[in-house]
Amino acid sequence: MRIPFVNRNEEIEYLLKLASQGVRIPLFIYGPEGCGKTRLLEELNSILRSKNFVSLYIDAKEYSIEQAIRGSSREFVDLLLDIASDITEPFGKVFIKLISKIINEYERRYRFKGKKLVLLVDEVVEGIGFENIERYTKILYDLA
């Protein structure tokens, strides 16, 4: 059952504004378990994909690529299945090792065509471990 998306328009508008401006620093969304962070990112991903963005949603704790990037474009699913089909650890750990390769390969295959790339990484703490968040954030920051 999909949880309805309600009363989060202010947050969505703010995040869309940041994406439109091309804010190039990682943004960490936190809150207690069950407060709607995942649902917020899923809704944002859907809206971004309907606009002029290339959006990649990643559930960092998943082991299955299809589950880890559910809601992402078919191009990203195909690309990631080619690059990292036999993962044996949470996808968040694999993703951060391959992020540059993933972005370069996407550009080579499909071209961004003037679209901005937005990476939405969910369940970071569970997927990579609290002790690795600083390194993960630095890698993403250095990509920008």
N, CA, C and O atoms as CSV, one atom per row, in Angstrom:
chain,resi,resn,atom,element,x,y,z
A,1,MET,N,N,0.835,-1.177,0.000
A,1,MET,CA,C,0.000,0.000,0.000
A,1,MET,C,C,0.885,1.247,0.000
A,1,MET,O,O,1.788,1.379,0.826
A,2,ARG,N,N,0.621,2.138,-0.915
A,2,ARG,CA,C,1.389,3.380,-1.006
A,2,ARG,C,C,0.808,4.402,-0.032
A,2,ARG,O,O,-0.397,4.651,-0.024
A,3,ILE,N,N,1.668,4.983,0.776
A,3,ILE,CA,C,1.247,5.976,1.764
A,3,ILE,C,C,0.904,7.274,1.038
A,3,ILE,O,O,1.688,7.736,0.209
A,4,PRO,N,N,-0.255,7.872,1.333
A,4,PRO,CA,C,-0.615,9.131,0.670
A,4,PRO,C,C,0.365,10.244,1.036
A,4,PRO,O,O,0.922,10.273,2.134
A,5,PHE,N,N,0.556,11.139,0.105
A,5,PHE,CA,C,1.456,12.267,0.321
A,5,PHE,C,C,0.607,13.472,0.691
A,5,PHE,O,O,-0.149,13.979,-0.138
A,6,VAL,N,N,0.725,13.937,1.937
A,6,VAL,CA,C,-0.103,15.057,2.396
A,6,VAL,C,C,0.719,16.040,3.221
A,6,VAL,O,O,1.673,15.670,3.906
A,7,ASN,N,N,0.319,17.296,3.132
A,7,ASN,CA,C,0.856,18.372,3.974
A,7,ASN,C,C,2.380,18.527,3.919
A,7,ASN,O,O,2.999,18.874,4.925
A,8,ARG,N,N,2.978,18.280,2.773
A,8,ARG,CA,C,4.433,18.456,2.642
A,8,ARG,C,C,4.776,19.359,1.458
A,8,ARG,O,O,5.904,19.344,0.967
A,9,ASN,N,N,3.801,20.143,1.005
A,9,ASN,CA,C,4.018,20.996,-0.167
A,9,ASN,C,C,5.111,22.032,0.063
A,9,ASN,O,O,5.874,22.344,-0.851
A,10,GLU,N,N,5.187,22.560,1.268
A,10,GLU,CA,C,6.212,23.560,1.572
A,10,GLU,C,C,7.617,22.963,1.416
A,10,GLU,O,O,8.509,23.590,0.844
A,11,GLU,N,N,7.796,21.751,1.932
A,11,GLU,CA,C,9.096,21.092,1.813
A,11,GLU,C,C,9.426,20.783,0.357
A,11,GLU,O,O,10.557,20.982,-0.085
A,12,ILE,N,N,8.432,20.296,-0.385
A,12,ILE,CA,C,8.644,19.982,-1.808
A,12,ILE,C,C,9.030,21.237,-2.572
A,12,ILE,O,O,9.972,21.214,-3.364
A,13,GLU,N,N,8.318,22.324,-2.346
A,13,GLU,CA,C,8.627,23.578,-3.052
A,13,GLU,C,C,10.049,24.044,-2.744
A,13,GLU,O,O,10.762,24.506,-3.634
A,14,TYR,N,N,10.453,23.922,-1.493
A,14,TYR,CA,C,11.806,24.325,-1.108
A,14,TYR,C,C,12.853,23.453,-1.810
A,14,TYR,O,O,13.840,23.967,-2.338
A,15,LEU,N,N,12.637,22.151,-1.814
A,15,LEU,CA,C,13.589,21.240,-2.456
A,15,LEU,C,C,13.622,21.434,-3.968
A,15,LEU,O,O,14.686,21.335,-4.579
A,16,LEU,N,N,12.475,21.708,-4.577
A,16,LEU,CA,C,12.441,21.996,-6.018
A,16,LEU,C,C,13.200,23.285,-6.326
A,16,LEU,O,O,13.894,23.379,-7.338
A,17,LYS,N,N,13.063,24.266,-5.454
A,17,LYS,CA,C,13.788,25.527,-5.635
A,17,LYS,C,C,15.297,25.281,-5.591
A,17,LYS,O,O,16.038,25.799,-6.427
A,18,LEU,N,N,15.746,24.496,-4.622
A,18,LEU,CA,C,17.175,24.174,-4.529
A,18,LEU,C,C,17.650,23.444,-5.784
A,18,LEU,O,O,18.717,23.747,-6.317
A,19,ALA,N,N,16.861,22.490,-6.248
A,19,ALA,CA,C,17.234,21.739,-7.456
A,19,ALA,C,C,17.290,22.663,-8.663
A,19,ALA,O,O,18.210,22.566,-9.476
A,20,SER,N,N,16.325,23.550,-8.787
A,20,SER,CA,C,16.289,24.481,-9.920
A,20,SER,C,C,17.474,25.434,-9.908
A,20,SER,O,O,17.998,25.801,-10.959
A,21,GLN,N,N,17.890,25.830,-8.711
A,21,GLN,CA,C,19.026,26.739,-8.579
A,21,GLN,C,C,20.354,26.022,-8.803
A,21,GLN,O,O,21.395,26.660,-8.960
A,22,GLY,N,N,20.309,24.711,-8.815
A,22,GLY,CA,C,21.539,23.955,-9.009
A,22,GLY,C,C,22.432,23.947,-7.781
A,22,GLY,O,O,23.657,23.971,-7.900
A,23,VAL,N,N,21.824,23.913,-6.600
A,23,VAL,CA,C,22.600,23.854,-5.365
A,23,VAL,C,C,23.469,22.599,-5.416
A,23,VAL,O,O,22.975,21.492,-5.632
A,24,ARG,N,N,24.759,22.791,-5.215
A,24,ARG,CA,C,25.704,21.709,-5.448
A,24,ARG,C,C,26.288,21.133,-4.158
A,24,ARG,O,O,27.359,20.527,-4.177
A,25,ILE,N,N,25.598,21.316,-3.059
A,25,ILE,CA,C,26.078,20.726,-1.813
A,25,ILE,C,C,25.082,19.667,-1.363
A,25,ILE,O,O,23.878,19.828,-1.558
A,26,PRO,N,N,25.572,18.585,-0.764
A,26,PRO,CA,C,24.647,17.564,-0.266
A,26,PRO,C,C,23.746,18.137,0.826
A,26,PRO,O,O,24.203,18.895,1.682
A,27,LEU,N,N,22.501,17.780,0.791
A,27,LEU,CA,C,21.522,18.213,1.781
A,27,LEU,C,C,21.074,16.975,2.543
A,27,LEU,O,O,20.645,15.994,1.935
A,28,PHE,N,N,21.168,17.008,3.848
A,28,PHE,CA,C,20.820,15.871,4.683
A,28,PHE,C,C,19.458,16.124,5.308
A,28,PHE,O,O,19.291,17.079,6.067
A,29,ILE,N,N,18.489,15.281,4.998
A,29,ILE,CA,C,17.146,15.388,5.577
A,29,ILE,C,C,17.056,14.345,6.684
A,29,ILE,O,O,17.260,13.155,6.445
A,30,TYR,N,N,16.754,14.790,7.875
A,30,TYR,CA,C,16.689,13.860,8.988
A,30,TYR,C,C,15.412,14.074,9.783
A,30,TYR,O,O,14.779,15.127,9.702
A,31,GLY,N,N,15.055,13.077,10.535
A,31,GLY,CA,C,13.873,13.129,11.377
A,31,GLY,C,C,13.634,11.763,11.972
A,31,GLY,O,O,14.286,10.793,11.587
A,32,PRO,N,N,12.704,11.674,12.908
A,32,PRO,CA,C,12.439,10.385,13.545
A,32,PRO,C,C,11.886,9.374,12.546
A,32,PRO,O,O,11.297,9.732,11.526
A,33,GLU,N,N,12.091,8.117,12.867
A,33,GLU,CA,C,11.579,7.040,12.024
A,33,GLU,C,C,10.067,7.186,11.860
A,33,GLU,O,O,9.347,7.441,12.825
A,34,GLY,N,N,9.606,7.020,10.637
A,34,GLY,CA,C,8.176,7.066,10.363
A,34,GLY,C,C,7.599,8.448,10.126
A,34,GLY,O,O,6.382,8.592,10.009
A,35,CYS,N,N,8.447,9.476,10.052
A,35,CYS,CA,C,7.919,10.837,9.888
A,35,CYS,C,C,7.661,11.199,8.422
A,35,CYS,O,O,7.095,12.257,8.146
A,36,GLY,N,N,8.062,10.346,7.481
A,36,GLY,CA,C,7.746,10.597,6.076
A,36,GLY,C,C,8.912,11.012,5.197
A,36,GLY,O,O,8.697,11.540,4.106
A,37,LYS,N,N,10.140,10.787,5.642
A,37,LYS,CA,C,11.308,11.178,4.835
A,37,LYS,C,C,11.347,10.418,3.514
A,37,LYS,O,O,11.558,11.012,2.456
A,38,THR,N,N,11.145,9.112,3.574
A,38,THR,CA,C,11.170,8.299,2.351
A,38,THR,C,C,10.063,8.729,1.413
A,38,THR,O,O,10.293,8.880,0.213
A,39,ARG,N,N,8.883,8.926,1.929
A,39,ARG,CA,C,7.748,9.329,1.082
A,39,ARG,C,C,8.002,10.697,0.461
A,39,ARG,O,O,7.629,10.929,-0.689
A,40,LEU,N,N,8.628,11.601,1.202
A,40,LEU,CA,C,8.985,12.919,0.677
A,40,LEU,C,C,9.955,12.779,-0.497
A,40,LEU,O,O,9.773,13.419,-1.532
A,41,LEU,N,N,10.976,11.949,-0.340
A,41,LEU,CA,C,11.950,11.757,-1.423
A,41,LEU,C,C,11.321,11.076,-2.635
A,41,LEU,O,O,11.644,11.416,-3.773
A,42,GLU,N,N,10.430,10.122,-2.400
A,42,GLU,CA,C,9.749,9.458,-3.522
A,42,GLU,C,C,8.897,10.457,-4.303
A,42,GLU,O,O,8.893,10.442,-5.533
A,43,GLU,N,N,8.189,11.309,-3.604
A,43,GLU,CA,C,7.356,12.320,-4.260
A,43,GLU,C,C,8.227,13.324,-5.007
A,43,GLU,O,O,7.919,13.693,-6.141
A,44,LEU,N,N,9.308,13.764,-4.379
A,44,LEU,CA,C,10.230,14.689,-5.033
A,44,LEU,C,C,10.805,14.057,-6.295
A,44,LEU,O,O,10.891,14.718,-7.330
A,45,ASN,N,N,11.195,12.801,-6.224
A,45,ASN,CA,C,11.726,12.089,-7.387
A,45,ASN,C,C,10.713,12.082,-8.529
A,45,ASN,O,O,11.067,12.333,-9.681
A,46,SER,N,N,9.474,11.797,-8.211
A,46,SER,CA,C,8.417,11.768,-9.223
A,46,SER,C,C,8.233,13.137,-9.878
A,46,SER,O,O,8.108,13.233,-11.099
A,47,ILE,N,N,8.219,14.177,-9.076
A,47,ILE,CA,C,8.048,15.537,-9.608
A,47,ILE,C,C,9.252,15.939,-10.455
A,47,ILE,O,O,9.090,16.496,-11.540
A,48,LEU,N,N,10.454,15.660,-9.966
A,48,LEU,CA,C,11.660,16.011,-10.720
A,48,LEU,C,C,11.678,15.319,-12.079
A,48,LEU,O,O,12.035,15.926,-13.089
A,49,ARG,N,N,11.291,14.053,-12.097
A,49,ARG,CA,C,11.286,13.304,-13.363
A,49,ARG,C,C,10.267,13.867,-14.339
A,49,ARG,O,O,10.446,13.740,-15.550
A,50,SER,N,N,9.201,14.487,-13.842
A,50,SER,CA,C,8.189,15.068,-14.727
A,50,SER,C,C,8.614,16.441,-15.238
A,50,SER,O,O,7.990,16.999,-16.141
A,51,LYS,N,N,9.674,16.976,-14.655
A,51,LYS,CA,C,10.197,18.279,-15.075
A,51,LYS,C,C,11.504,18.052,-15.828
A,51,LYS,O,O,11.773,16.930,-16.257
A,52,ASN,N,N,12.303,19.066,-15.995
A,52,ASN,CA,C,13.527,18.978,-16.797
A,52,ASN,C,C,14.739,18.574,-15.945
A,52,ASN,O,O,15.750,19.275,-15.917
A,53,PHE,N,N,14.623,17.438,-15.254
A,53,PHE,CA,C,15.702,16.939,-14.407
A,53,PHE,C,C,15.975,15.475,-14.724
A,53,PHE,O,O,15.091,14.747,-15.175
A,54,VAL,N,N,17.200,15.063,-14.484
A,54,VAL,CA,C,17.544,13.648,-14.430
A,54,VAL,C,C,17.647,13.351,-12.943
A,54,VAL,O,O,18.525,13.876,-12.258
A,55,SER,N,N,16.756,12.517,-12.448
A,55,SER,CA,C,16.679,12.249,-11.020
A,55,SER,C,C,16.942,10.773,-10.764
A,55,SER,O,O,16.381,9.905,-11.433
A,56,LEU,N,N,17.794,10.500,-9.794
A,56,LEU,CA,C,18.097,9.123,-9.418
A,56,LEU,C,C,17.819,8.959,-7.930
A,56,LEU,O,O,18.497,9.553,-7.092
A,57,TYR,N,N,16.806,8.140,-7.607
A,57,TYR,CA,C,16.462,7.819,-6.224
A,57,TYR,C,C,17.184,6.532,-5.848
A,57,TYR,O,O,17.116,5.537,-6.570
A,58,ILE,N,N,17.867,6.558,-4.724
A,58,ILE,CA,C,18.621,5.397,-4.267
A,58,ILE,C,C,18.237,5.079,-2.834
A,58,ILE,O,O,18.297,5.945,-1.961
A,59,ASP,N,N,17.842,3.833,-2.593
A,59,ASP,CA,C,17.635,3.357,-1.230
A,59,ASP,C,C,18.931,2.650,-0.837
A,59,ASP,O,O,19.179,1.520,-1.259
A,60,ALA,N,N,19.741,3.307,-0.042
A,60,ALA,CA,C,21.100,2.846,0.250
A,60,ALA,C,C,21.161,1.523,0.997
A,60,ALA,O,O,22.200,0.861,0.980
A,61,LYS,N,N,20.077,1.118,1.652
A,61,LYS,CA,C,20.137,-0.112,2.439
A,61,LYS,C,C,19.759,-1.360,1.642
A,61,LYS,O,O,19.979,-2.475,2.114
A,62,GLU,N,N,19.200,-1.194,0.455
A,62,GLU,CA,C,18.767,-2.336,-0.352
A,62,GLU,C,C,19.946,-3.072,-0.977
A,62,GLU,O,O,20.973,-2.469,-1.288
A,63,TYR,N,N,19.788,-4.380,-1.158
A,63,TYR,CA,C,20.800,-5.201,-1.823
A,63,TYR,C,C,20.460,-5.424,-3.291
A,63,TYR,O,O,21.354,-5.669,-4.102
A,64,SER,N,N,19.210,-5.346,-3.635
A,64,SER,CA,C,18.757,-5.538,-5.013
A,64,SER,C,C,18.773,-4.194,-5.743
A,64,SER,O,O,18.216,-3.212,-5.254
A,65,ILE,N,N,19.417,-4.156,-6.916
A,65,ILE,CA,C,19.470,-2.904,-7.676
A,65,ILE,C,C,18.066,-2.422,-8.009
A,65,ILE,O,O,17.767,-1.236,-7.873
A,66,GLU,N,N,17.201,-3.339,-8.447
A,66,GLU,CA,C,15.842,-2.940,-8.815
A,66,GLU,C,C,15.116,-2.297,-7.642
A,66,GLU,O,O,14.399,-1.313,-7.826
A,67,GLN,N,N,15.289,-2.836,-6.441
A,67,GLN,CA,C,14.658,-2.246,-5.258
A,67,GLN,C,C,15.370,-0.967,-4.828
A,67,GLN,O,O,14.729,-0.012,-4.389
A,68,ALA,N,N,16.683,-0.949,-4.954
A,68,ALA,CA,C,17.468,0.206,-4.503
A,68,ALA,C,C,17.158,1.451,-5.311
A,68,ALA,O,O,17.207,2.558,-4.773
A,69,ILE,N,N,16.840,1.299,-6.588
A,69,ILE,CA,C,16.590,2.483,-7.415
A,69,ILE,C,C,15.169,2.493,-7.968
A,69,ILE,O,O,14.920,3.031,-9.047
A,70,ARG,N,N,14.245,1.900,-7.227
A,70,ARG,CA,C,12.844,1.900,-7.652
A,70,ARG,C,C,12.380,3.343,-7.868
A,70,ARG,O,O,12.723,4.239,-7.097
A,71,GLY,N,N,11.617,3.547,-8.898
A,71,GLY,CA,C,11.130,4.889,-9.197
A,71,GLY,C,C,12.088,5.702,-10.035
A,71,GLY,O,O,11.763,6.821,-10.433
A,72,SER,N,N,13.272,5.160,-10.315
A,72,SER,CA,C,14.226,5.867,-11.165
A,72,SER,C,C,13.970,5.493,-12.619
A,72,SER,O,O,13.234,4.551,-12.909
A,73,SER,N,N,14.576,6.229,-13.514
A,73,SER,CA,C,14.337,6.006,-14.939
A,73,SER,C,C,14.858,4.642,-15.381
A,73,SER,O,O,15.787,4.093,-14.789
A,74,ARG,N,N,14.248,4.113,-16.420
A,74,ARG,CA,C,14.664,2.831,-16.987
A,74,ARG,C,C,16.132,2.893,-17.414
A,74,ARG,O,O,16.854,1.901,-17.311
A,75,GLU,N,N,16.569,4.058,-17.894
A,75,GLU,CA,C,17.962,4.205,-18.316
A,75,GLU,C,C,18.918,3.931,-17.154
A,75,GLU,O,O,19.925,3.243,-17.324
A,76,PHE,N,N,18.603,4.469,-15.979
A,76,PHE,CA,C,19.465,4.228,-14.821
A,76,PHE,C,C,19.408,2.768,-14.389
A,76,PHE,O,O,20.433,2.192,-14.026
A,77,VAL,N,N,18.234,2.169,-14.424
A,77,VAL,CA,C,18.115,0.758,-14.049
A,77,VAL,C,C,18.992,-0.085,-14.964
A,77,VAL,O,O,19.779,-0.903,-14.487
A,78,ASP,N,N,18.864,0.105,-16.271
A,78,ASP,CA,C,19.657,-0.668,-17.230
A,78,ASP,C,C,21.149,-0.434,-17.036
A,78,ASP,O,O,21.940,-1.377,-17.032
A,79,LEU,N,N,21.520,0.816,-16.877
A,79,LEU,CA,C,22.930,1.165,-16.706
A,79,LEU,C,C,23.505,0.501,-15.458
A,79,LEU,O,O,24.593,-0.073,-15.504
A,80,LEU,N,N,22.784,0.575,-14.355
A,80,LEU,CA,C,23.285,0.006,-13.106
A,80,LEU,C,C,23.311,-1.513,-13.135
A,80,LEU,O,O,24.186,-2.127,-12.526
A,81,LEU,N,N,22.372,-2.121,-13.829
A,81,LEU,CA,C,22.416,-3.575,-13.973
A,81,LEU,C,C,23.643,-3.990,-14.775
A,81,LEU,O,O,24.226,-5.042,-14.513
A,82,ASP,N,N,24.036,-3.181,-15.744
A,82,ASP,CA,C,25.252,-3.462,-16.516
A,82,ASP,C,C,26.513,-3.284,-15.675
A,82,ASP,O,O,27.440,-4.089,-15.764
A,83,ILE,N,N,26.549,-2.240,-14.866
A,83,ILE,CA,C,27.762,-1.883,-14.120
A,83,ILE,C,C,27.926,-2.695,-12.836
A,83,ILE,O,O,29.037,-3.107,-12.504
A,84,ALA,N,N,26.838,-2.927,-12.116
A,84,ALA,CA,C,26.947,-3.512,-10.771
A,84,ALA,C,C,25.896,-4.577,-10.533
A,84,ALA,O,O,25.141,-4.497,-9.564
A,85,SER,N,N,25.837,-5.568,-11.397
A,85,SER,CA,C,24.743,-6.535,-11.320
A,85,SER,C,C,24.861,-7.534,-10.176
A,85,SER,O,O,23.845,-8.080,-9.745
A,86,ASP,N,N,26.046,-7.788,-9.677
A,86,ASP,CA,C,26.205,-8.841,-8.667
A,86,ASP,C,C,26.666,-8.278,-7.324
A,86,ASP,O,O,27.721,-8.654,-6.812
A,87,ILE,N,N,25.877,-7.388,-6.767
A,87,ILE,CA,C,26.269,-6.756,-5.505
A,87,ILE,C,C,26.025,-7.704,-4.334
A,87,ILE,O,O,25.082,-8.495,-4.342
A,88,THR,N,N,26.884,-7.608,-3.338
A,88,THR,CA,C,26.769,-8.463,-2.154
A,88,THR,C,C,26.775,-7.638,-0.866
A,88,THR,O,O,26.955,-8.174,0.228
A,89,GLU,N,N,26.580,-6.347,-1.013
A,89,GLU,CA,C,26.505,-5.447,0.136
A,89,GLU,C,C,25.417,-4.421,-0.156
A,89,GLU,O,O,24.948,-4.340,-1.291
A,90,PRO,N,N,25.005,-3.637,0.835
A,90,PRO,CA,C,23.965,-2.642,0.564
A,90,PRO,C,C,24.346,-1.752,-0.620
A,90,PRO,O,O,25.505,-1.367,-0.773
A,91,PHE,N,N,23.362,-1.433,-1.447
A,91,PHE,CA,C,23.626,-0.687,-2.672
A,91,PHE,C,C,24.279,0.662,-2.402
A,91,PHE,O,O,25.039,1.150,-3.238
A,92,GLY,N,N,24.005,1.268,-1.269
A,92,GLY,CA,C,24.623,2.551,-0.937
A,92,GLY,C,C,26.136,2.475,-0.934
A,92,GLY,O,O,26.803,3.417,-1.363
A,93,LYS,N,N,26.688,1.367,-0.456
A,93,LYS,CA,C,28.145,1.194,-0.440
A,93,LYS,C,C,28.678,0.999,-1.855
A,93,LYS,O,O,29.730,1.537,-2.199
A,94,VAL,N,N,27.972,0.243,-2.666
A,94,VAL,CA,C,28.376,0.018,-4.059
A,94,VAL,C,C,28.271,1.319,-4.839
A,94,VAL,O,O,29.173,1.675,-5.598
A,95,PHE,N,N,27.169,2.022,-4.648
A,95,PHE,CA,C,26.903,3.253,-5.387
A,95,PHE,C,C,28.006,4.281,-5.193
A,95,PHE,O,O,28.467,4.886,-6.161
A,96,ILE,N,N,28.430,4.484,-3.966
A,96,ILE,CA,C,29.423,5.530,-3.714
A,96,ILE,C,C,30.762,5.174,-4.340
A,96,ILE,O,O,31.520,6.065,-4.721
A,97,LYS,N,N,31.065,3.883,-4.451
A,97,LYS,CA,C,32.306,3.461,-5.108
A,97,LYS,C,C,32.247,3.707,-6.615
A,97,LYS,O,O,33.275,3.927,-7.256
A,98,LEU,N,N,31.044,3.669,-7.168
A,98,LEU,CA,C,30.874,3.729,-8.623
A,98,LEU,C,C,30.247,5.021,-9.131
A,98,LEU,O,O,29.976,5.135,-10.326
A,99,ILE,N,N,30.007,6.000,-8.255
A,99,ILE,CA,C,29.231,7.176,-8.648
A,99,ILE,C,C,29.807,7.895,-9.866
A,99,ILE,O,O,29.059,8.259,-10.773
A,100,SER,N,N,31.104,8.103,-9.900
A,100,SER,CA,C,31.692,8.795,-11.058
A,100,SER,C,C,31.485,7.988,-12.332
A,100,SER,O,O,31.140,8.540,-13.377
A,101,LYS,N,N,31.698,6.687,-12.240
A,101,LYS,CA,C,31.505,5.810,-13.408
A,101,LYS,C,C,30.046,5.835,-13.867
A,101,LYS,O,O,29.770,5.867,-15.066
A,102,ILE,N,N,29.120,5.822,-12.918
A,102,ILE,CA,C,27.689,5.839,-13.247
A,102,ILE,C,C,27.326,7.121,-13.986
A,102,ILE,O,O,26.658,7.074,-15.020
A,103,ILE,N,N,27.757,8.257,-13.467
A,103,ILE,CA,C,27.430,9.541,-14.095
A,103,ILE,C,C,28.073,9.650,-15.474
A,103,ILE,O,O,27.421,10.070,-16.430
A,104,ASN,N,N,29.341,9.276,-15.582
A,104,ASN,CA,C,30.016,9.342,-16.884
A,104,ASN,C,C,29.375,8.411,-17.904
A,104,ASN,O,O,29.220,8.776,-19.069
A,105,GLU,N,N,29.004,7.219,-17.474
A,105,GLU,CA,C,28.379,6.268,-18.395
A,105,GLU,C,C,26.984,6.739,-18.810
A,105,GLU,O,O,26.590,6.559,-19.962
A,106,TYR,N,N,26.236,7.338,-17.885
A,106,TYR,CA,C,24.924,7.882,-18.240
A,106,TYR,C,C,25.085,8.962,-19.306
A,106,TYR,O,O,24.352,8.983,-20.294
A,107,GLU,N,N,26.042,9.850,-19.100
A,107,GLU,CA,C,26.284,10.922,-20.075
A,107,GLU,C,C,26.692,10.339,-21.432
A,107,GLU,O,O,26.243,10.815,-22.474
A,108,ARG,N,N,27.534,9.318,-21.417
A,108,ARG,CA,C,27.981,8.706,-22.672
A,108,ARG,C,C,26.812,8.054,-23.418
A,108,ARG,O,O,26.683,8.202,-24.634
A,109,ARG,N,N,25.968,7.337,-22.684
A,109,ARG,CA,C,24.866,6.605,-23.320
A,109,ARG,C,C,23.696,7.505,-23.714
A,109,ARG,O,O,23.157,7.392,-24.815
A,110,TYR,N,N,23.315,8.390,-22.812
A,110,TYR,CA,C,22.032,9.082,-22.982
A,110,TYR,C,C,22.143,10.600,-23.100
A,110,TYR,O,O,21.229,11.242,-23.619
A,111,ARG,N,N,23.222,11.173,-22.638
A,111,ARG,CA,C,23.418,12.626,-22.605
A,111,ARG,C,C,22.424,13.267,-21.634
A,111,ARG,O,O,21.255,12.885,-21.580
A,112,PHE,N,N,22.893,14.214,-20.897
A,112,PHE,CA,C,22.020,14.937,-19.976
A,112,PHE,C,C,21.172,15.971,-20.706
A,112,PHE,O,O,20.131,16.387,-20.197
A,113,LYS,N,N,21.601,16.387,-21.882
A,113,LYS,CA,C,20.820,17.295,-22.739
A,113,LYS,C,C,20.320,18.520,-21.982
A,113,LYS,O,O,19.141,18.863,-22.065
A,114,GLY,N,N,21.202,19.175,-21.251
A,114,GLY,CA,C,20.834,20.389,-20.534
A,114,GLY,C,C,20.065,20.162,-19.248
A,114,GLY,O,O,19.712,21.121,-18.562
A,115,LYS,N,N,19.799,18.912,-18.911
A,115,LYS,CA,C,19.064,18.624,-17.679
A,115,LYS,C,C,20.019,18.583,-16.491
A,115,LYS,O,O,21.186,18.213,-16.625
A,116,LYS,N,N,19.509,18.963,-15.345
A,116,LYS,CA,C,20.285,18.899,-14.109
A,116,LYS,C,C,20.094,17.528,-13.475
A,116,LYS,O,O,19.006,16.955,-13.519
A,117,LEU,N,N,21.164,17.014,-12.889
A,117,LEU,CA,C,21.126,15.729,-12.202
A,117,LEU,C,C,20.848,15.958,-10.720
A,117,LEU,O,O,21.506,16.775,-10.076
A,118,VAL,N,N,19.872,15.233,-10.187
A,118,VAL,CA,C,19.568,15.275,-8.758
A,118,VAL,C,C,19.669,13.848,-8.229
A,118,VAL,O,O,18.985,12.948,-8.716
A,119,LEU,N,N,20.521,13.649,-7.233
A,119,LEU,CA,C,20.663,12.349,-6.579
A,119,LEU,C,C,19.918,12.395,-5.258
A,119,LEU,O,O,20.172,13.266,-4.425
A,120,LEU,N,N,19.007,11.470,-5.066
A,120,LEU,CA,C,18.235,11.378,-3.825
A,120,LEU,C,C,18.621,10.066,-3.152
A,120,LEU,O,O,18.220,8.996,-3.609
A,121,VAL,N,N,19.387,10.135,-2.083
A,121,VAL,CA,C,19.871,8.931,-1.411
A,121,VAL,C,C,19.123,8.785,-0.094
A,121,VAL,O,O,19.240,9.627,0.796
A,122,ASP,N,N,18.358,7.711,0.019
A,122,ASP,CA,C,17.523,7.443,1.187
A,122,ASP,C,C,18.177,6.351,2.042
A,122,ASP,O,O,18.962,5.546,1.540
A,123,GLU,N,N,17.853,6.333,3.309
A,123,GLU,CA,C,18.318,5.303,4.245
A,123,GLU,C,C,19.846,5.222,4.296
A,123,GLU,O,O,20.421,4.134,4.318
A,124,VAL,N,N,20.488,6.383,4.314
A,124,VAL,CA,C,21.956,6.439,4.283
A,124,VAL,C,C,22.563,5.775,5.513
A,124,VAL,O,O,23.489,4.975,5.386
A,125,VAL,N,N,22.058,6.094,6.693
A,125,VAL,CA,C,22.645,5.546,7.920
A,125,VAL,C,C,22.554,4.024,7.924
A,125,VAL,O,O,23.534,3.347,8.238
A,126,GLU,N,N,21.390,3.481,7.579
A,126,GLU,CA,C,21.218,2.035,7.568
A,126,GLU,C,C,22.040,1.376,6.468
A,126,GLU,O,O,22.517,0.254,6.637
A,127,GLY,N,N,22.207,2.063,5.349
A,127,GLY,CA,C,22.884,1.476,4.201
A,127,GLY,C,C,24.394,1.487,4.264
A,127,GLY,O,O,25.043,0.542,3.815
A,128,ILE,N,N,24.963,2.546,4.814
A,128,ILE,CA,C,26.429,2.638,4.817
A,128,ILE,C,C,27.023,2.696,6.212
A,128,ILE,O,O,28.235,2.555,6.379
A,129,GLY,N,N,26.184,2.900,7.209
A,129,GLY,CA,C,26.672,2.992,8.580
A,129,GLY,C,C,26.969,4.428,8.974
A,129,GLY,O,O,27.506,5.207,8.186
A,130,PHE,N,N,26.617,4.758,10.186
A,130,PHE,CA,C,26.787,6.120,10.694
A,130,PHE,C,C,28.236,6.590,10.572
A,130,PHE,O,O,28.501,7.753,10.271
A,131,GLU,N,N,29.165,5.671,10.810
A,131,GLU,CA,C,30.587,6.030,10.800
A,131,GLU,C,C,31.101,6.417,9.415
A,131,GLU,O,O,32.184,6.993,9.304
A,132,ASN,N,N,30.350,6.112,8.359
A,132,ASN,CA,C,30.790,6.414,6.990
A,132,ASN,C,C,30.100,7.620,6.365
A,132,ASN,O,O,30.406,7.980,5.228
A,133,ILE,N,N,29.178,8.248,7.080
A,133,ILE,CA,C,28.400,9.343,6.494
A,133,ILE,C,C,29.284,10.514,6.079
A,133,ILE,O,O,29.085,11.084,5.006
A,134,GLU,N,N,30.249,10.878,6.906
A,134,GLU,CA,C,31.107,12.014,6.568
A,134,GLU,C,C,31.867,11.753,5.263
A,134,GLU,O,O,31.942,12.633,4.406
A,135,ARG,N,N,32.425,10.557,5.110
A,135,ARG,CA,C,33.168,10.216,3.892
A,135,ARG,C,C,32.234,10.199,2.682
A,135,ARG,O,O,32.588,10.699,1.614
A,136,TYR,N,N,31.052,9.628,2.848
A,136,TYR,CA,C,30.044,9.547,1.786
A,136,TYR,C,C,29.669,10.955,1.319
A,136,TYR,O,O,29.620,11.232,0.121
A,137,THR,N,N,29.406,11.836,2.285
A,137,THR,CA,C,29.029,13.215,1.971
A,137,THR,C,C,30.162,13.939,1.256
A,137,THR,O,O,29.917,14.699,0.319
A,138,LYS,N,N,31.388,13.713,1.684
A,138,LYS,CA,C,32.537,14.356,1.033
A,138,LYS,C,C,32.672,13.888,-0.415
A,138,LYS,O,O,32.957,14.697,-1.298
A,139,ILE,N,N,32.474,12.612,-0.666
A,139,ILE,CA,C,32.546,12.094,-2.043
A,139,ILE,C,C,31.485,12.767,-2.903
A,139,ILE,O,O,31.775,13.193,-4.022
A,140,LEU,N,N,30.261,12.869,-2.395
A,140,LEU,CA,C,29.192,13.529,-3.154
A,140,LEU,C,C,29.498,15.008,-3.349
A,140,LEU,O,O,29.260,15.557,-4.425
A,141,TYR,N,N,30.023,15.653,-2.318
A,141,TYR,CA,C,30.373,17.072,-2.418
A,141,TYR,C,C,31.458,17.291,-3.470
A,141,TYR,O,O,31.380,18.236,-4.255
A,142,ASP,N,N,32.453,16.434,-3.489
A,142,ASP,CA,C,33.544,16.561,-4.459
A,142,ASP,C,C,33.068,16.357,-5.896
A,142,ASP,O,O,33.679,16.876,-6.830
A,143,LEU,N,N,31.991,15.611,-6.077
A,143,LEU,CA,C,31.432,15.425,-7.427
A,143,LEU,C,C,30.841,16.713,-7.970
A,143,LEU,O,O,30.885,16.975,-9.172
A,144,ALA,N,N,30.285,17.518,-7.061
A,144,ALA,CA,C,29.632,18.757,-7.476
A,144,ALA,C,C,30.676,19.708,-7.985
A,144,ALA,O,O,30.350,20.823,-8.391
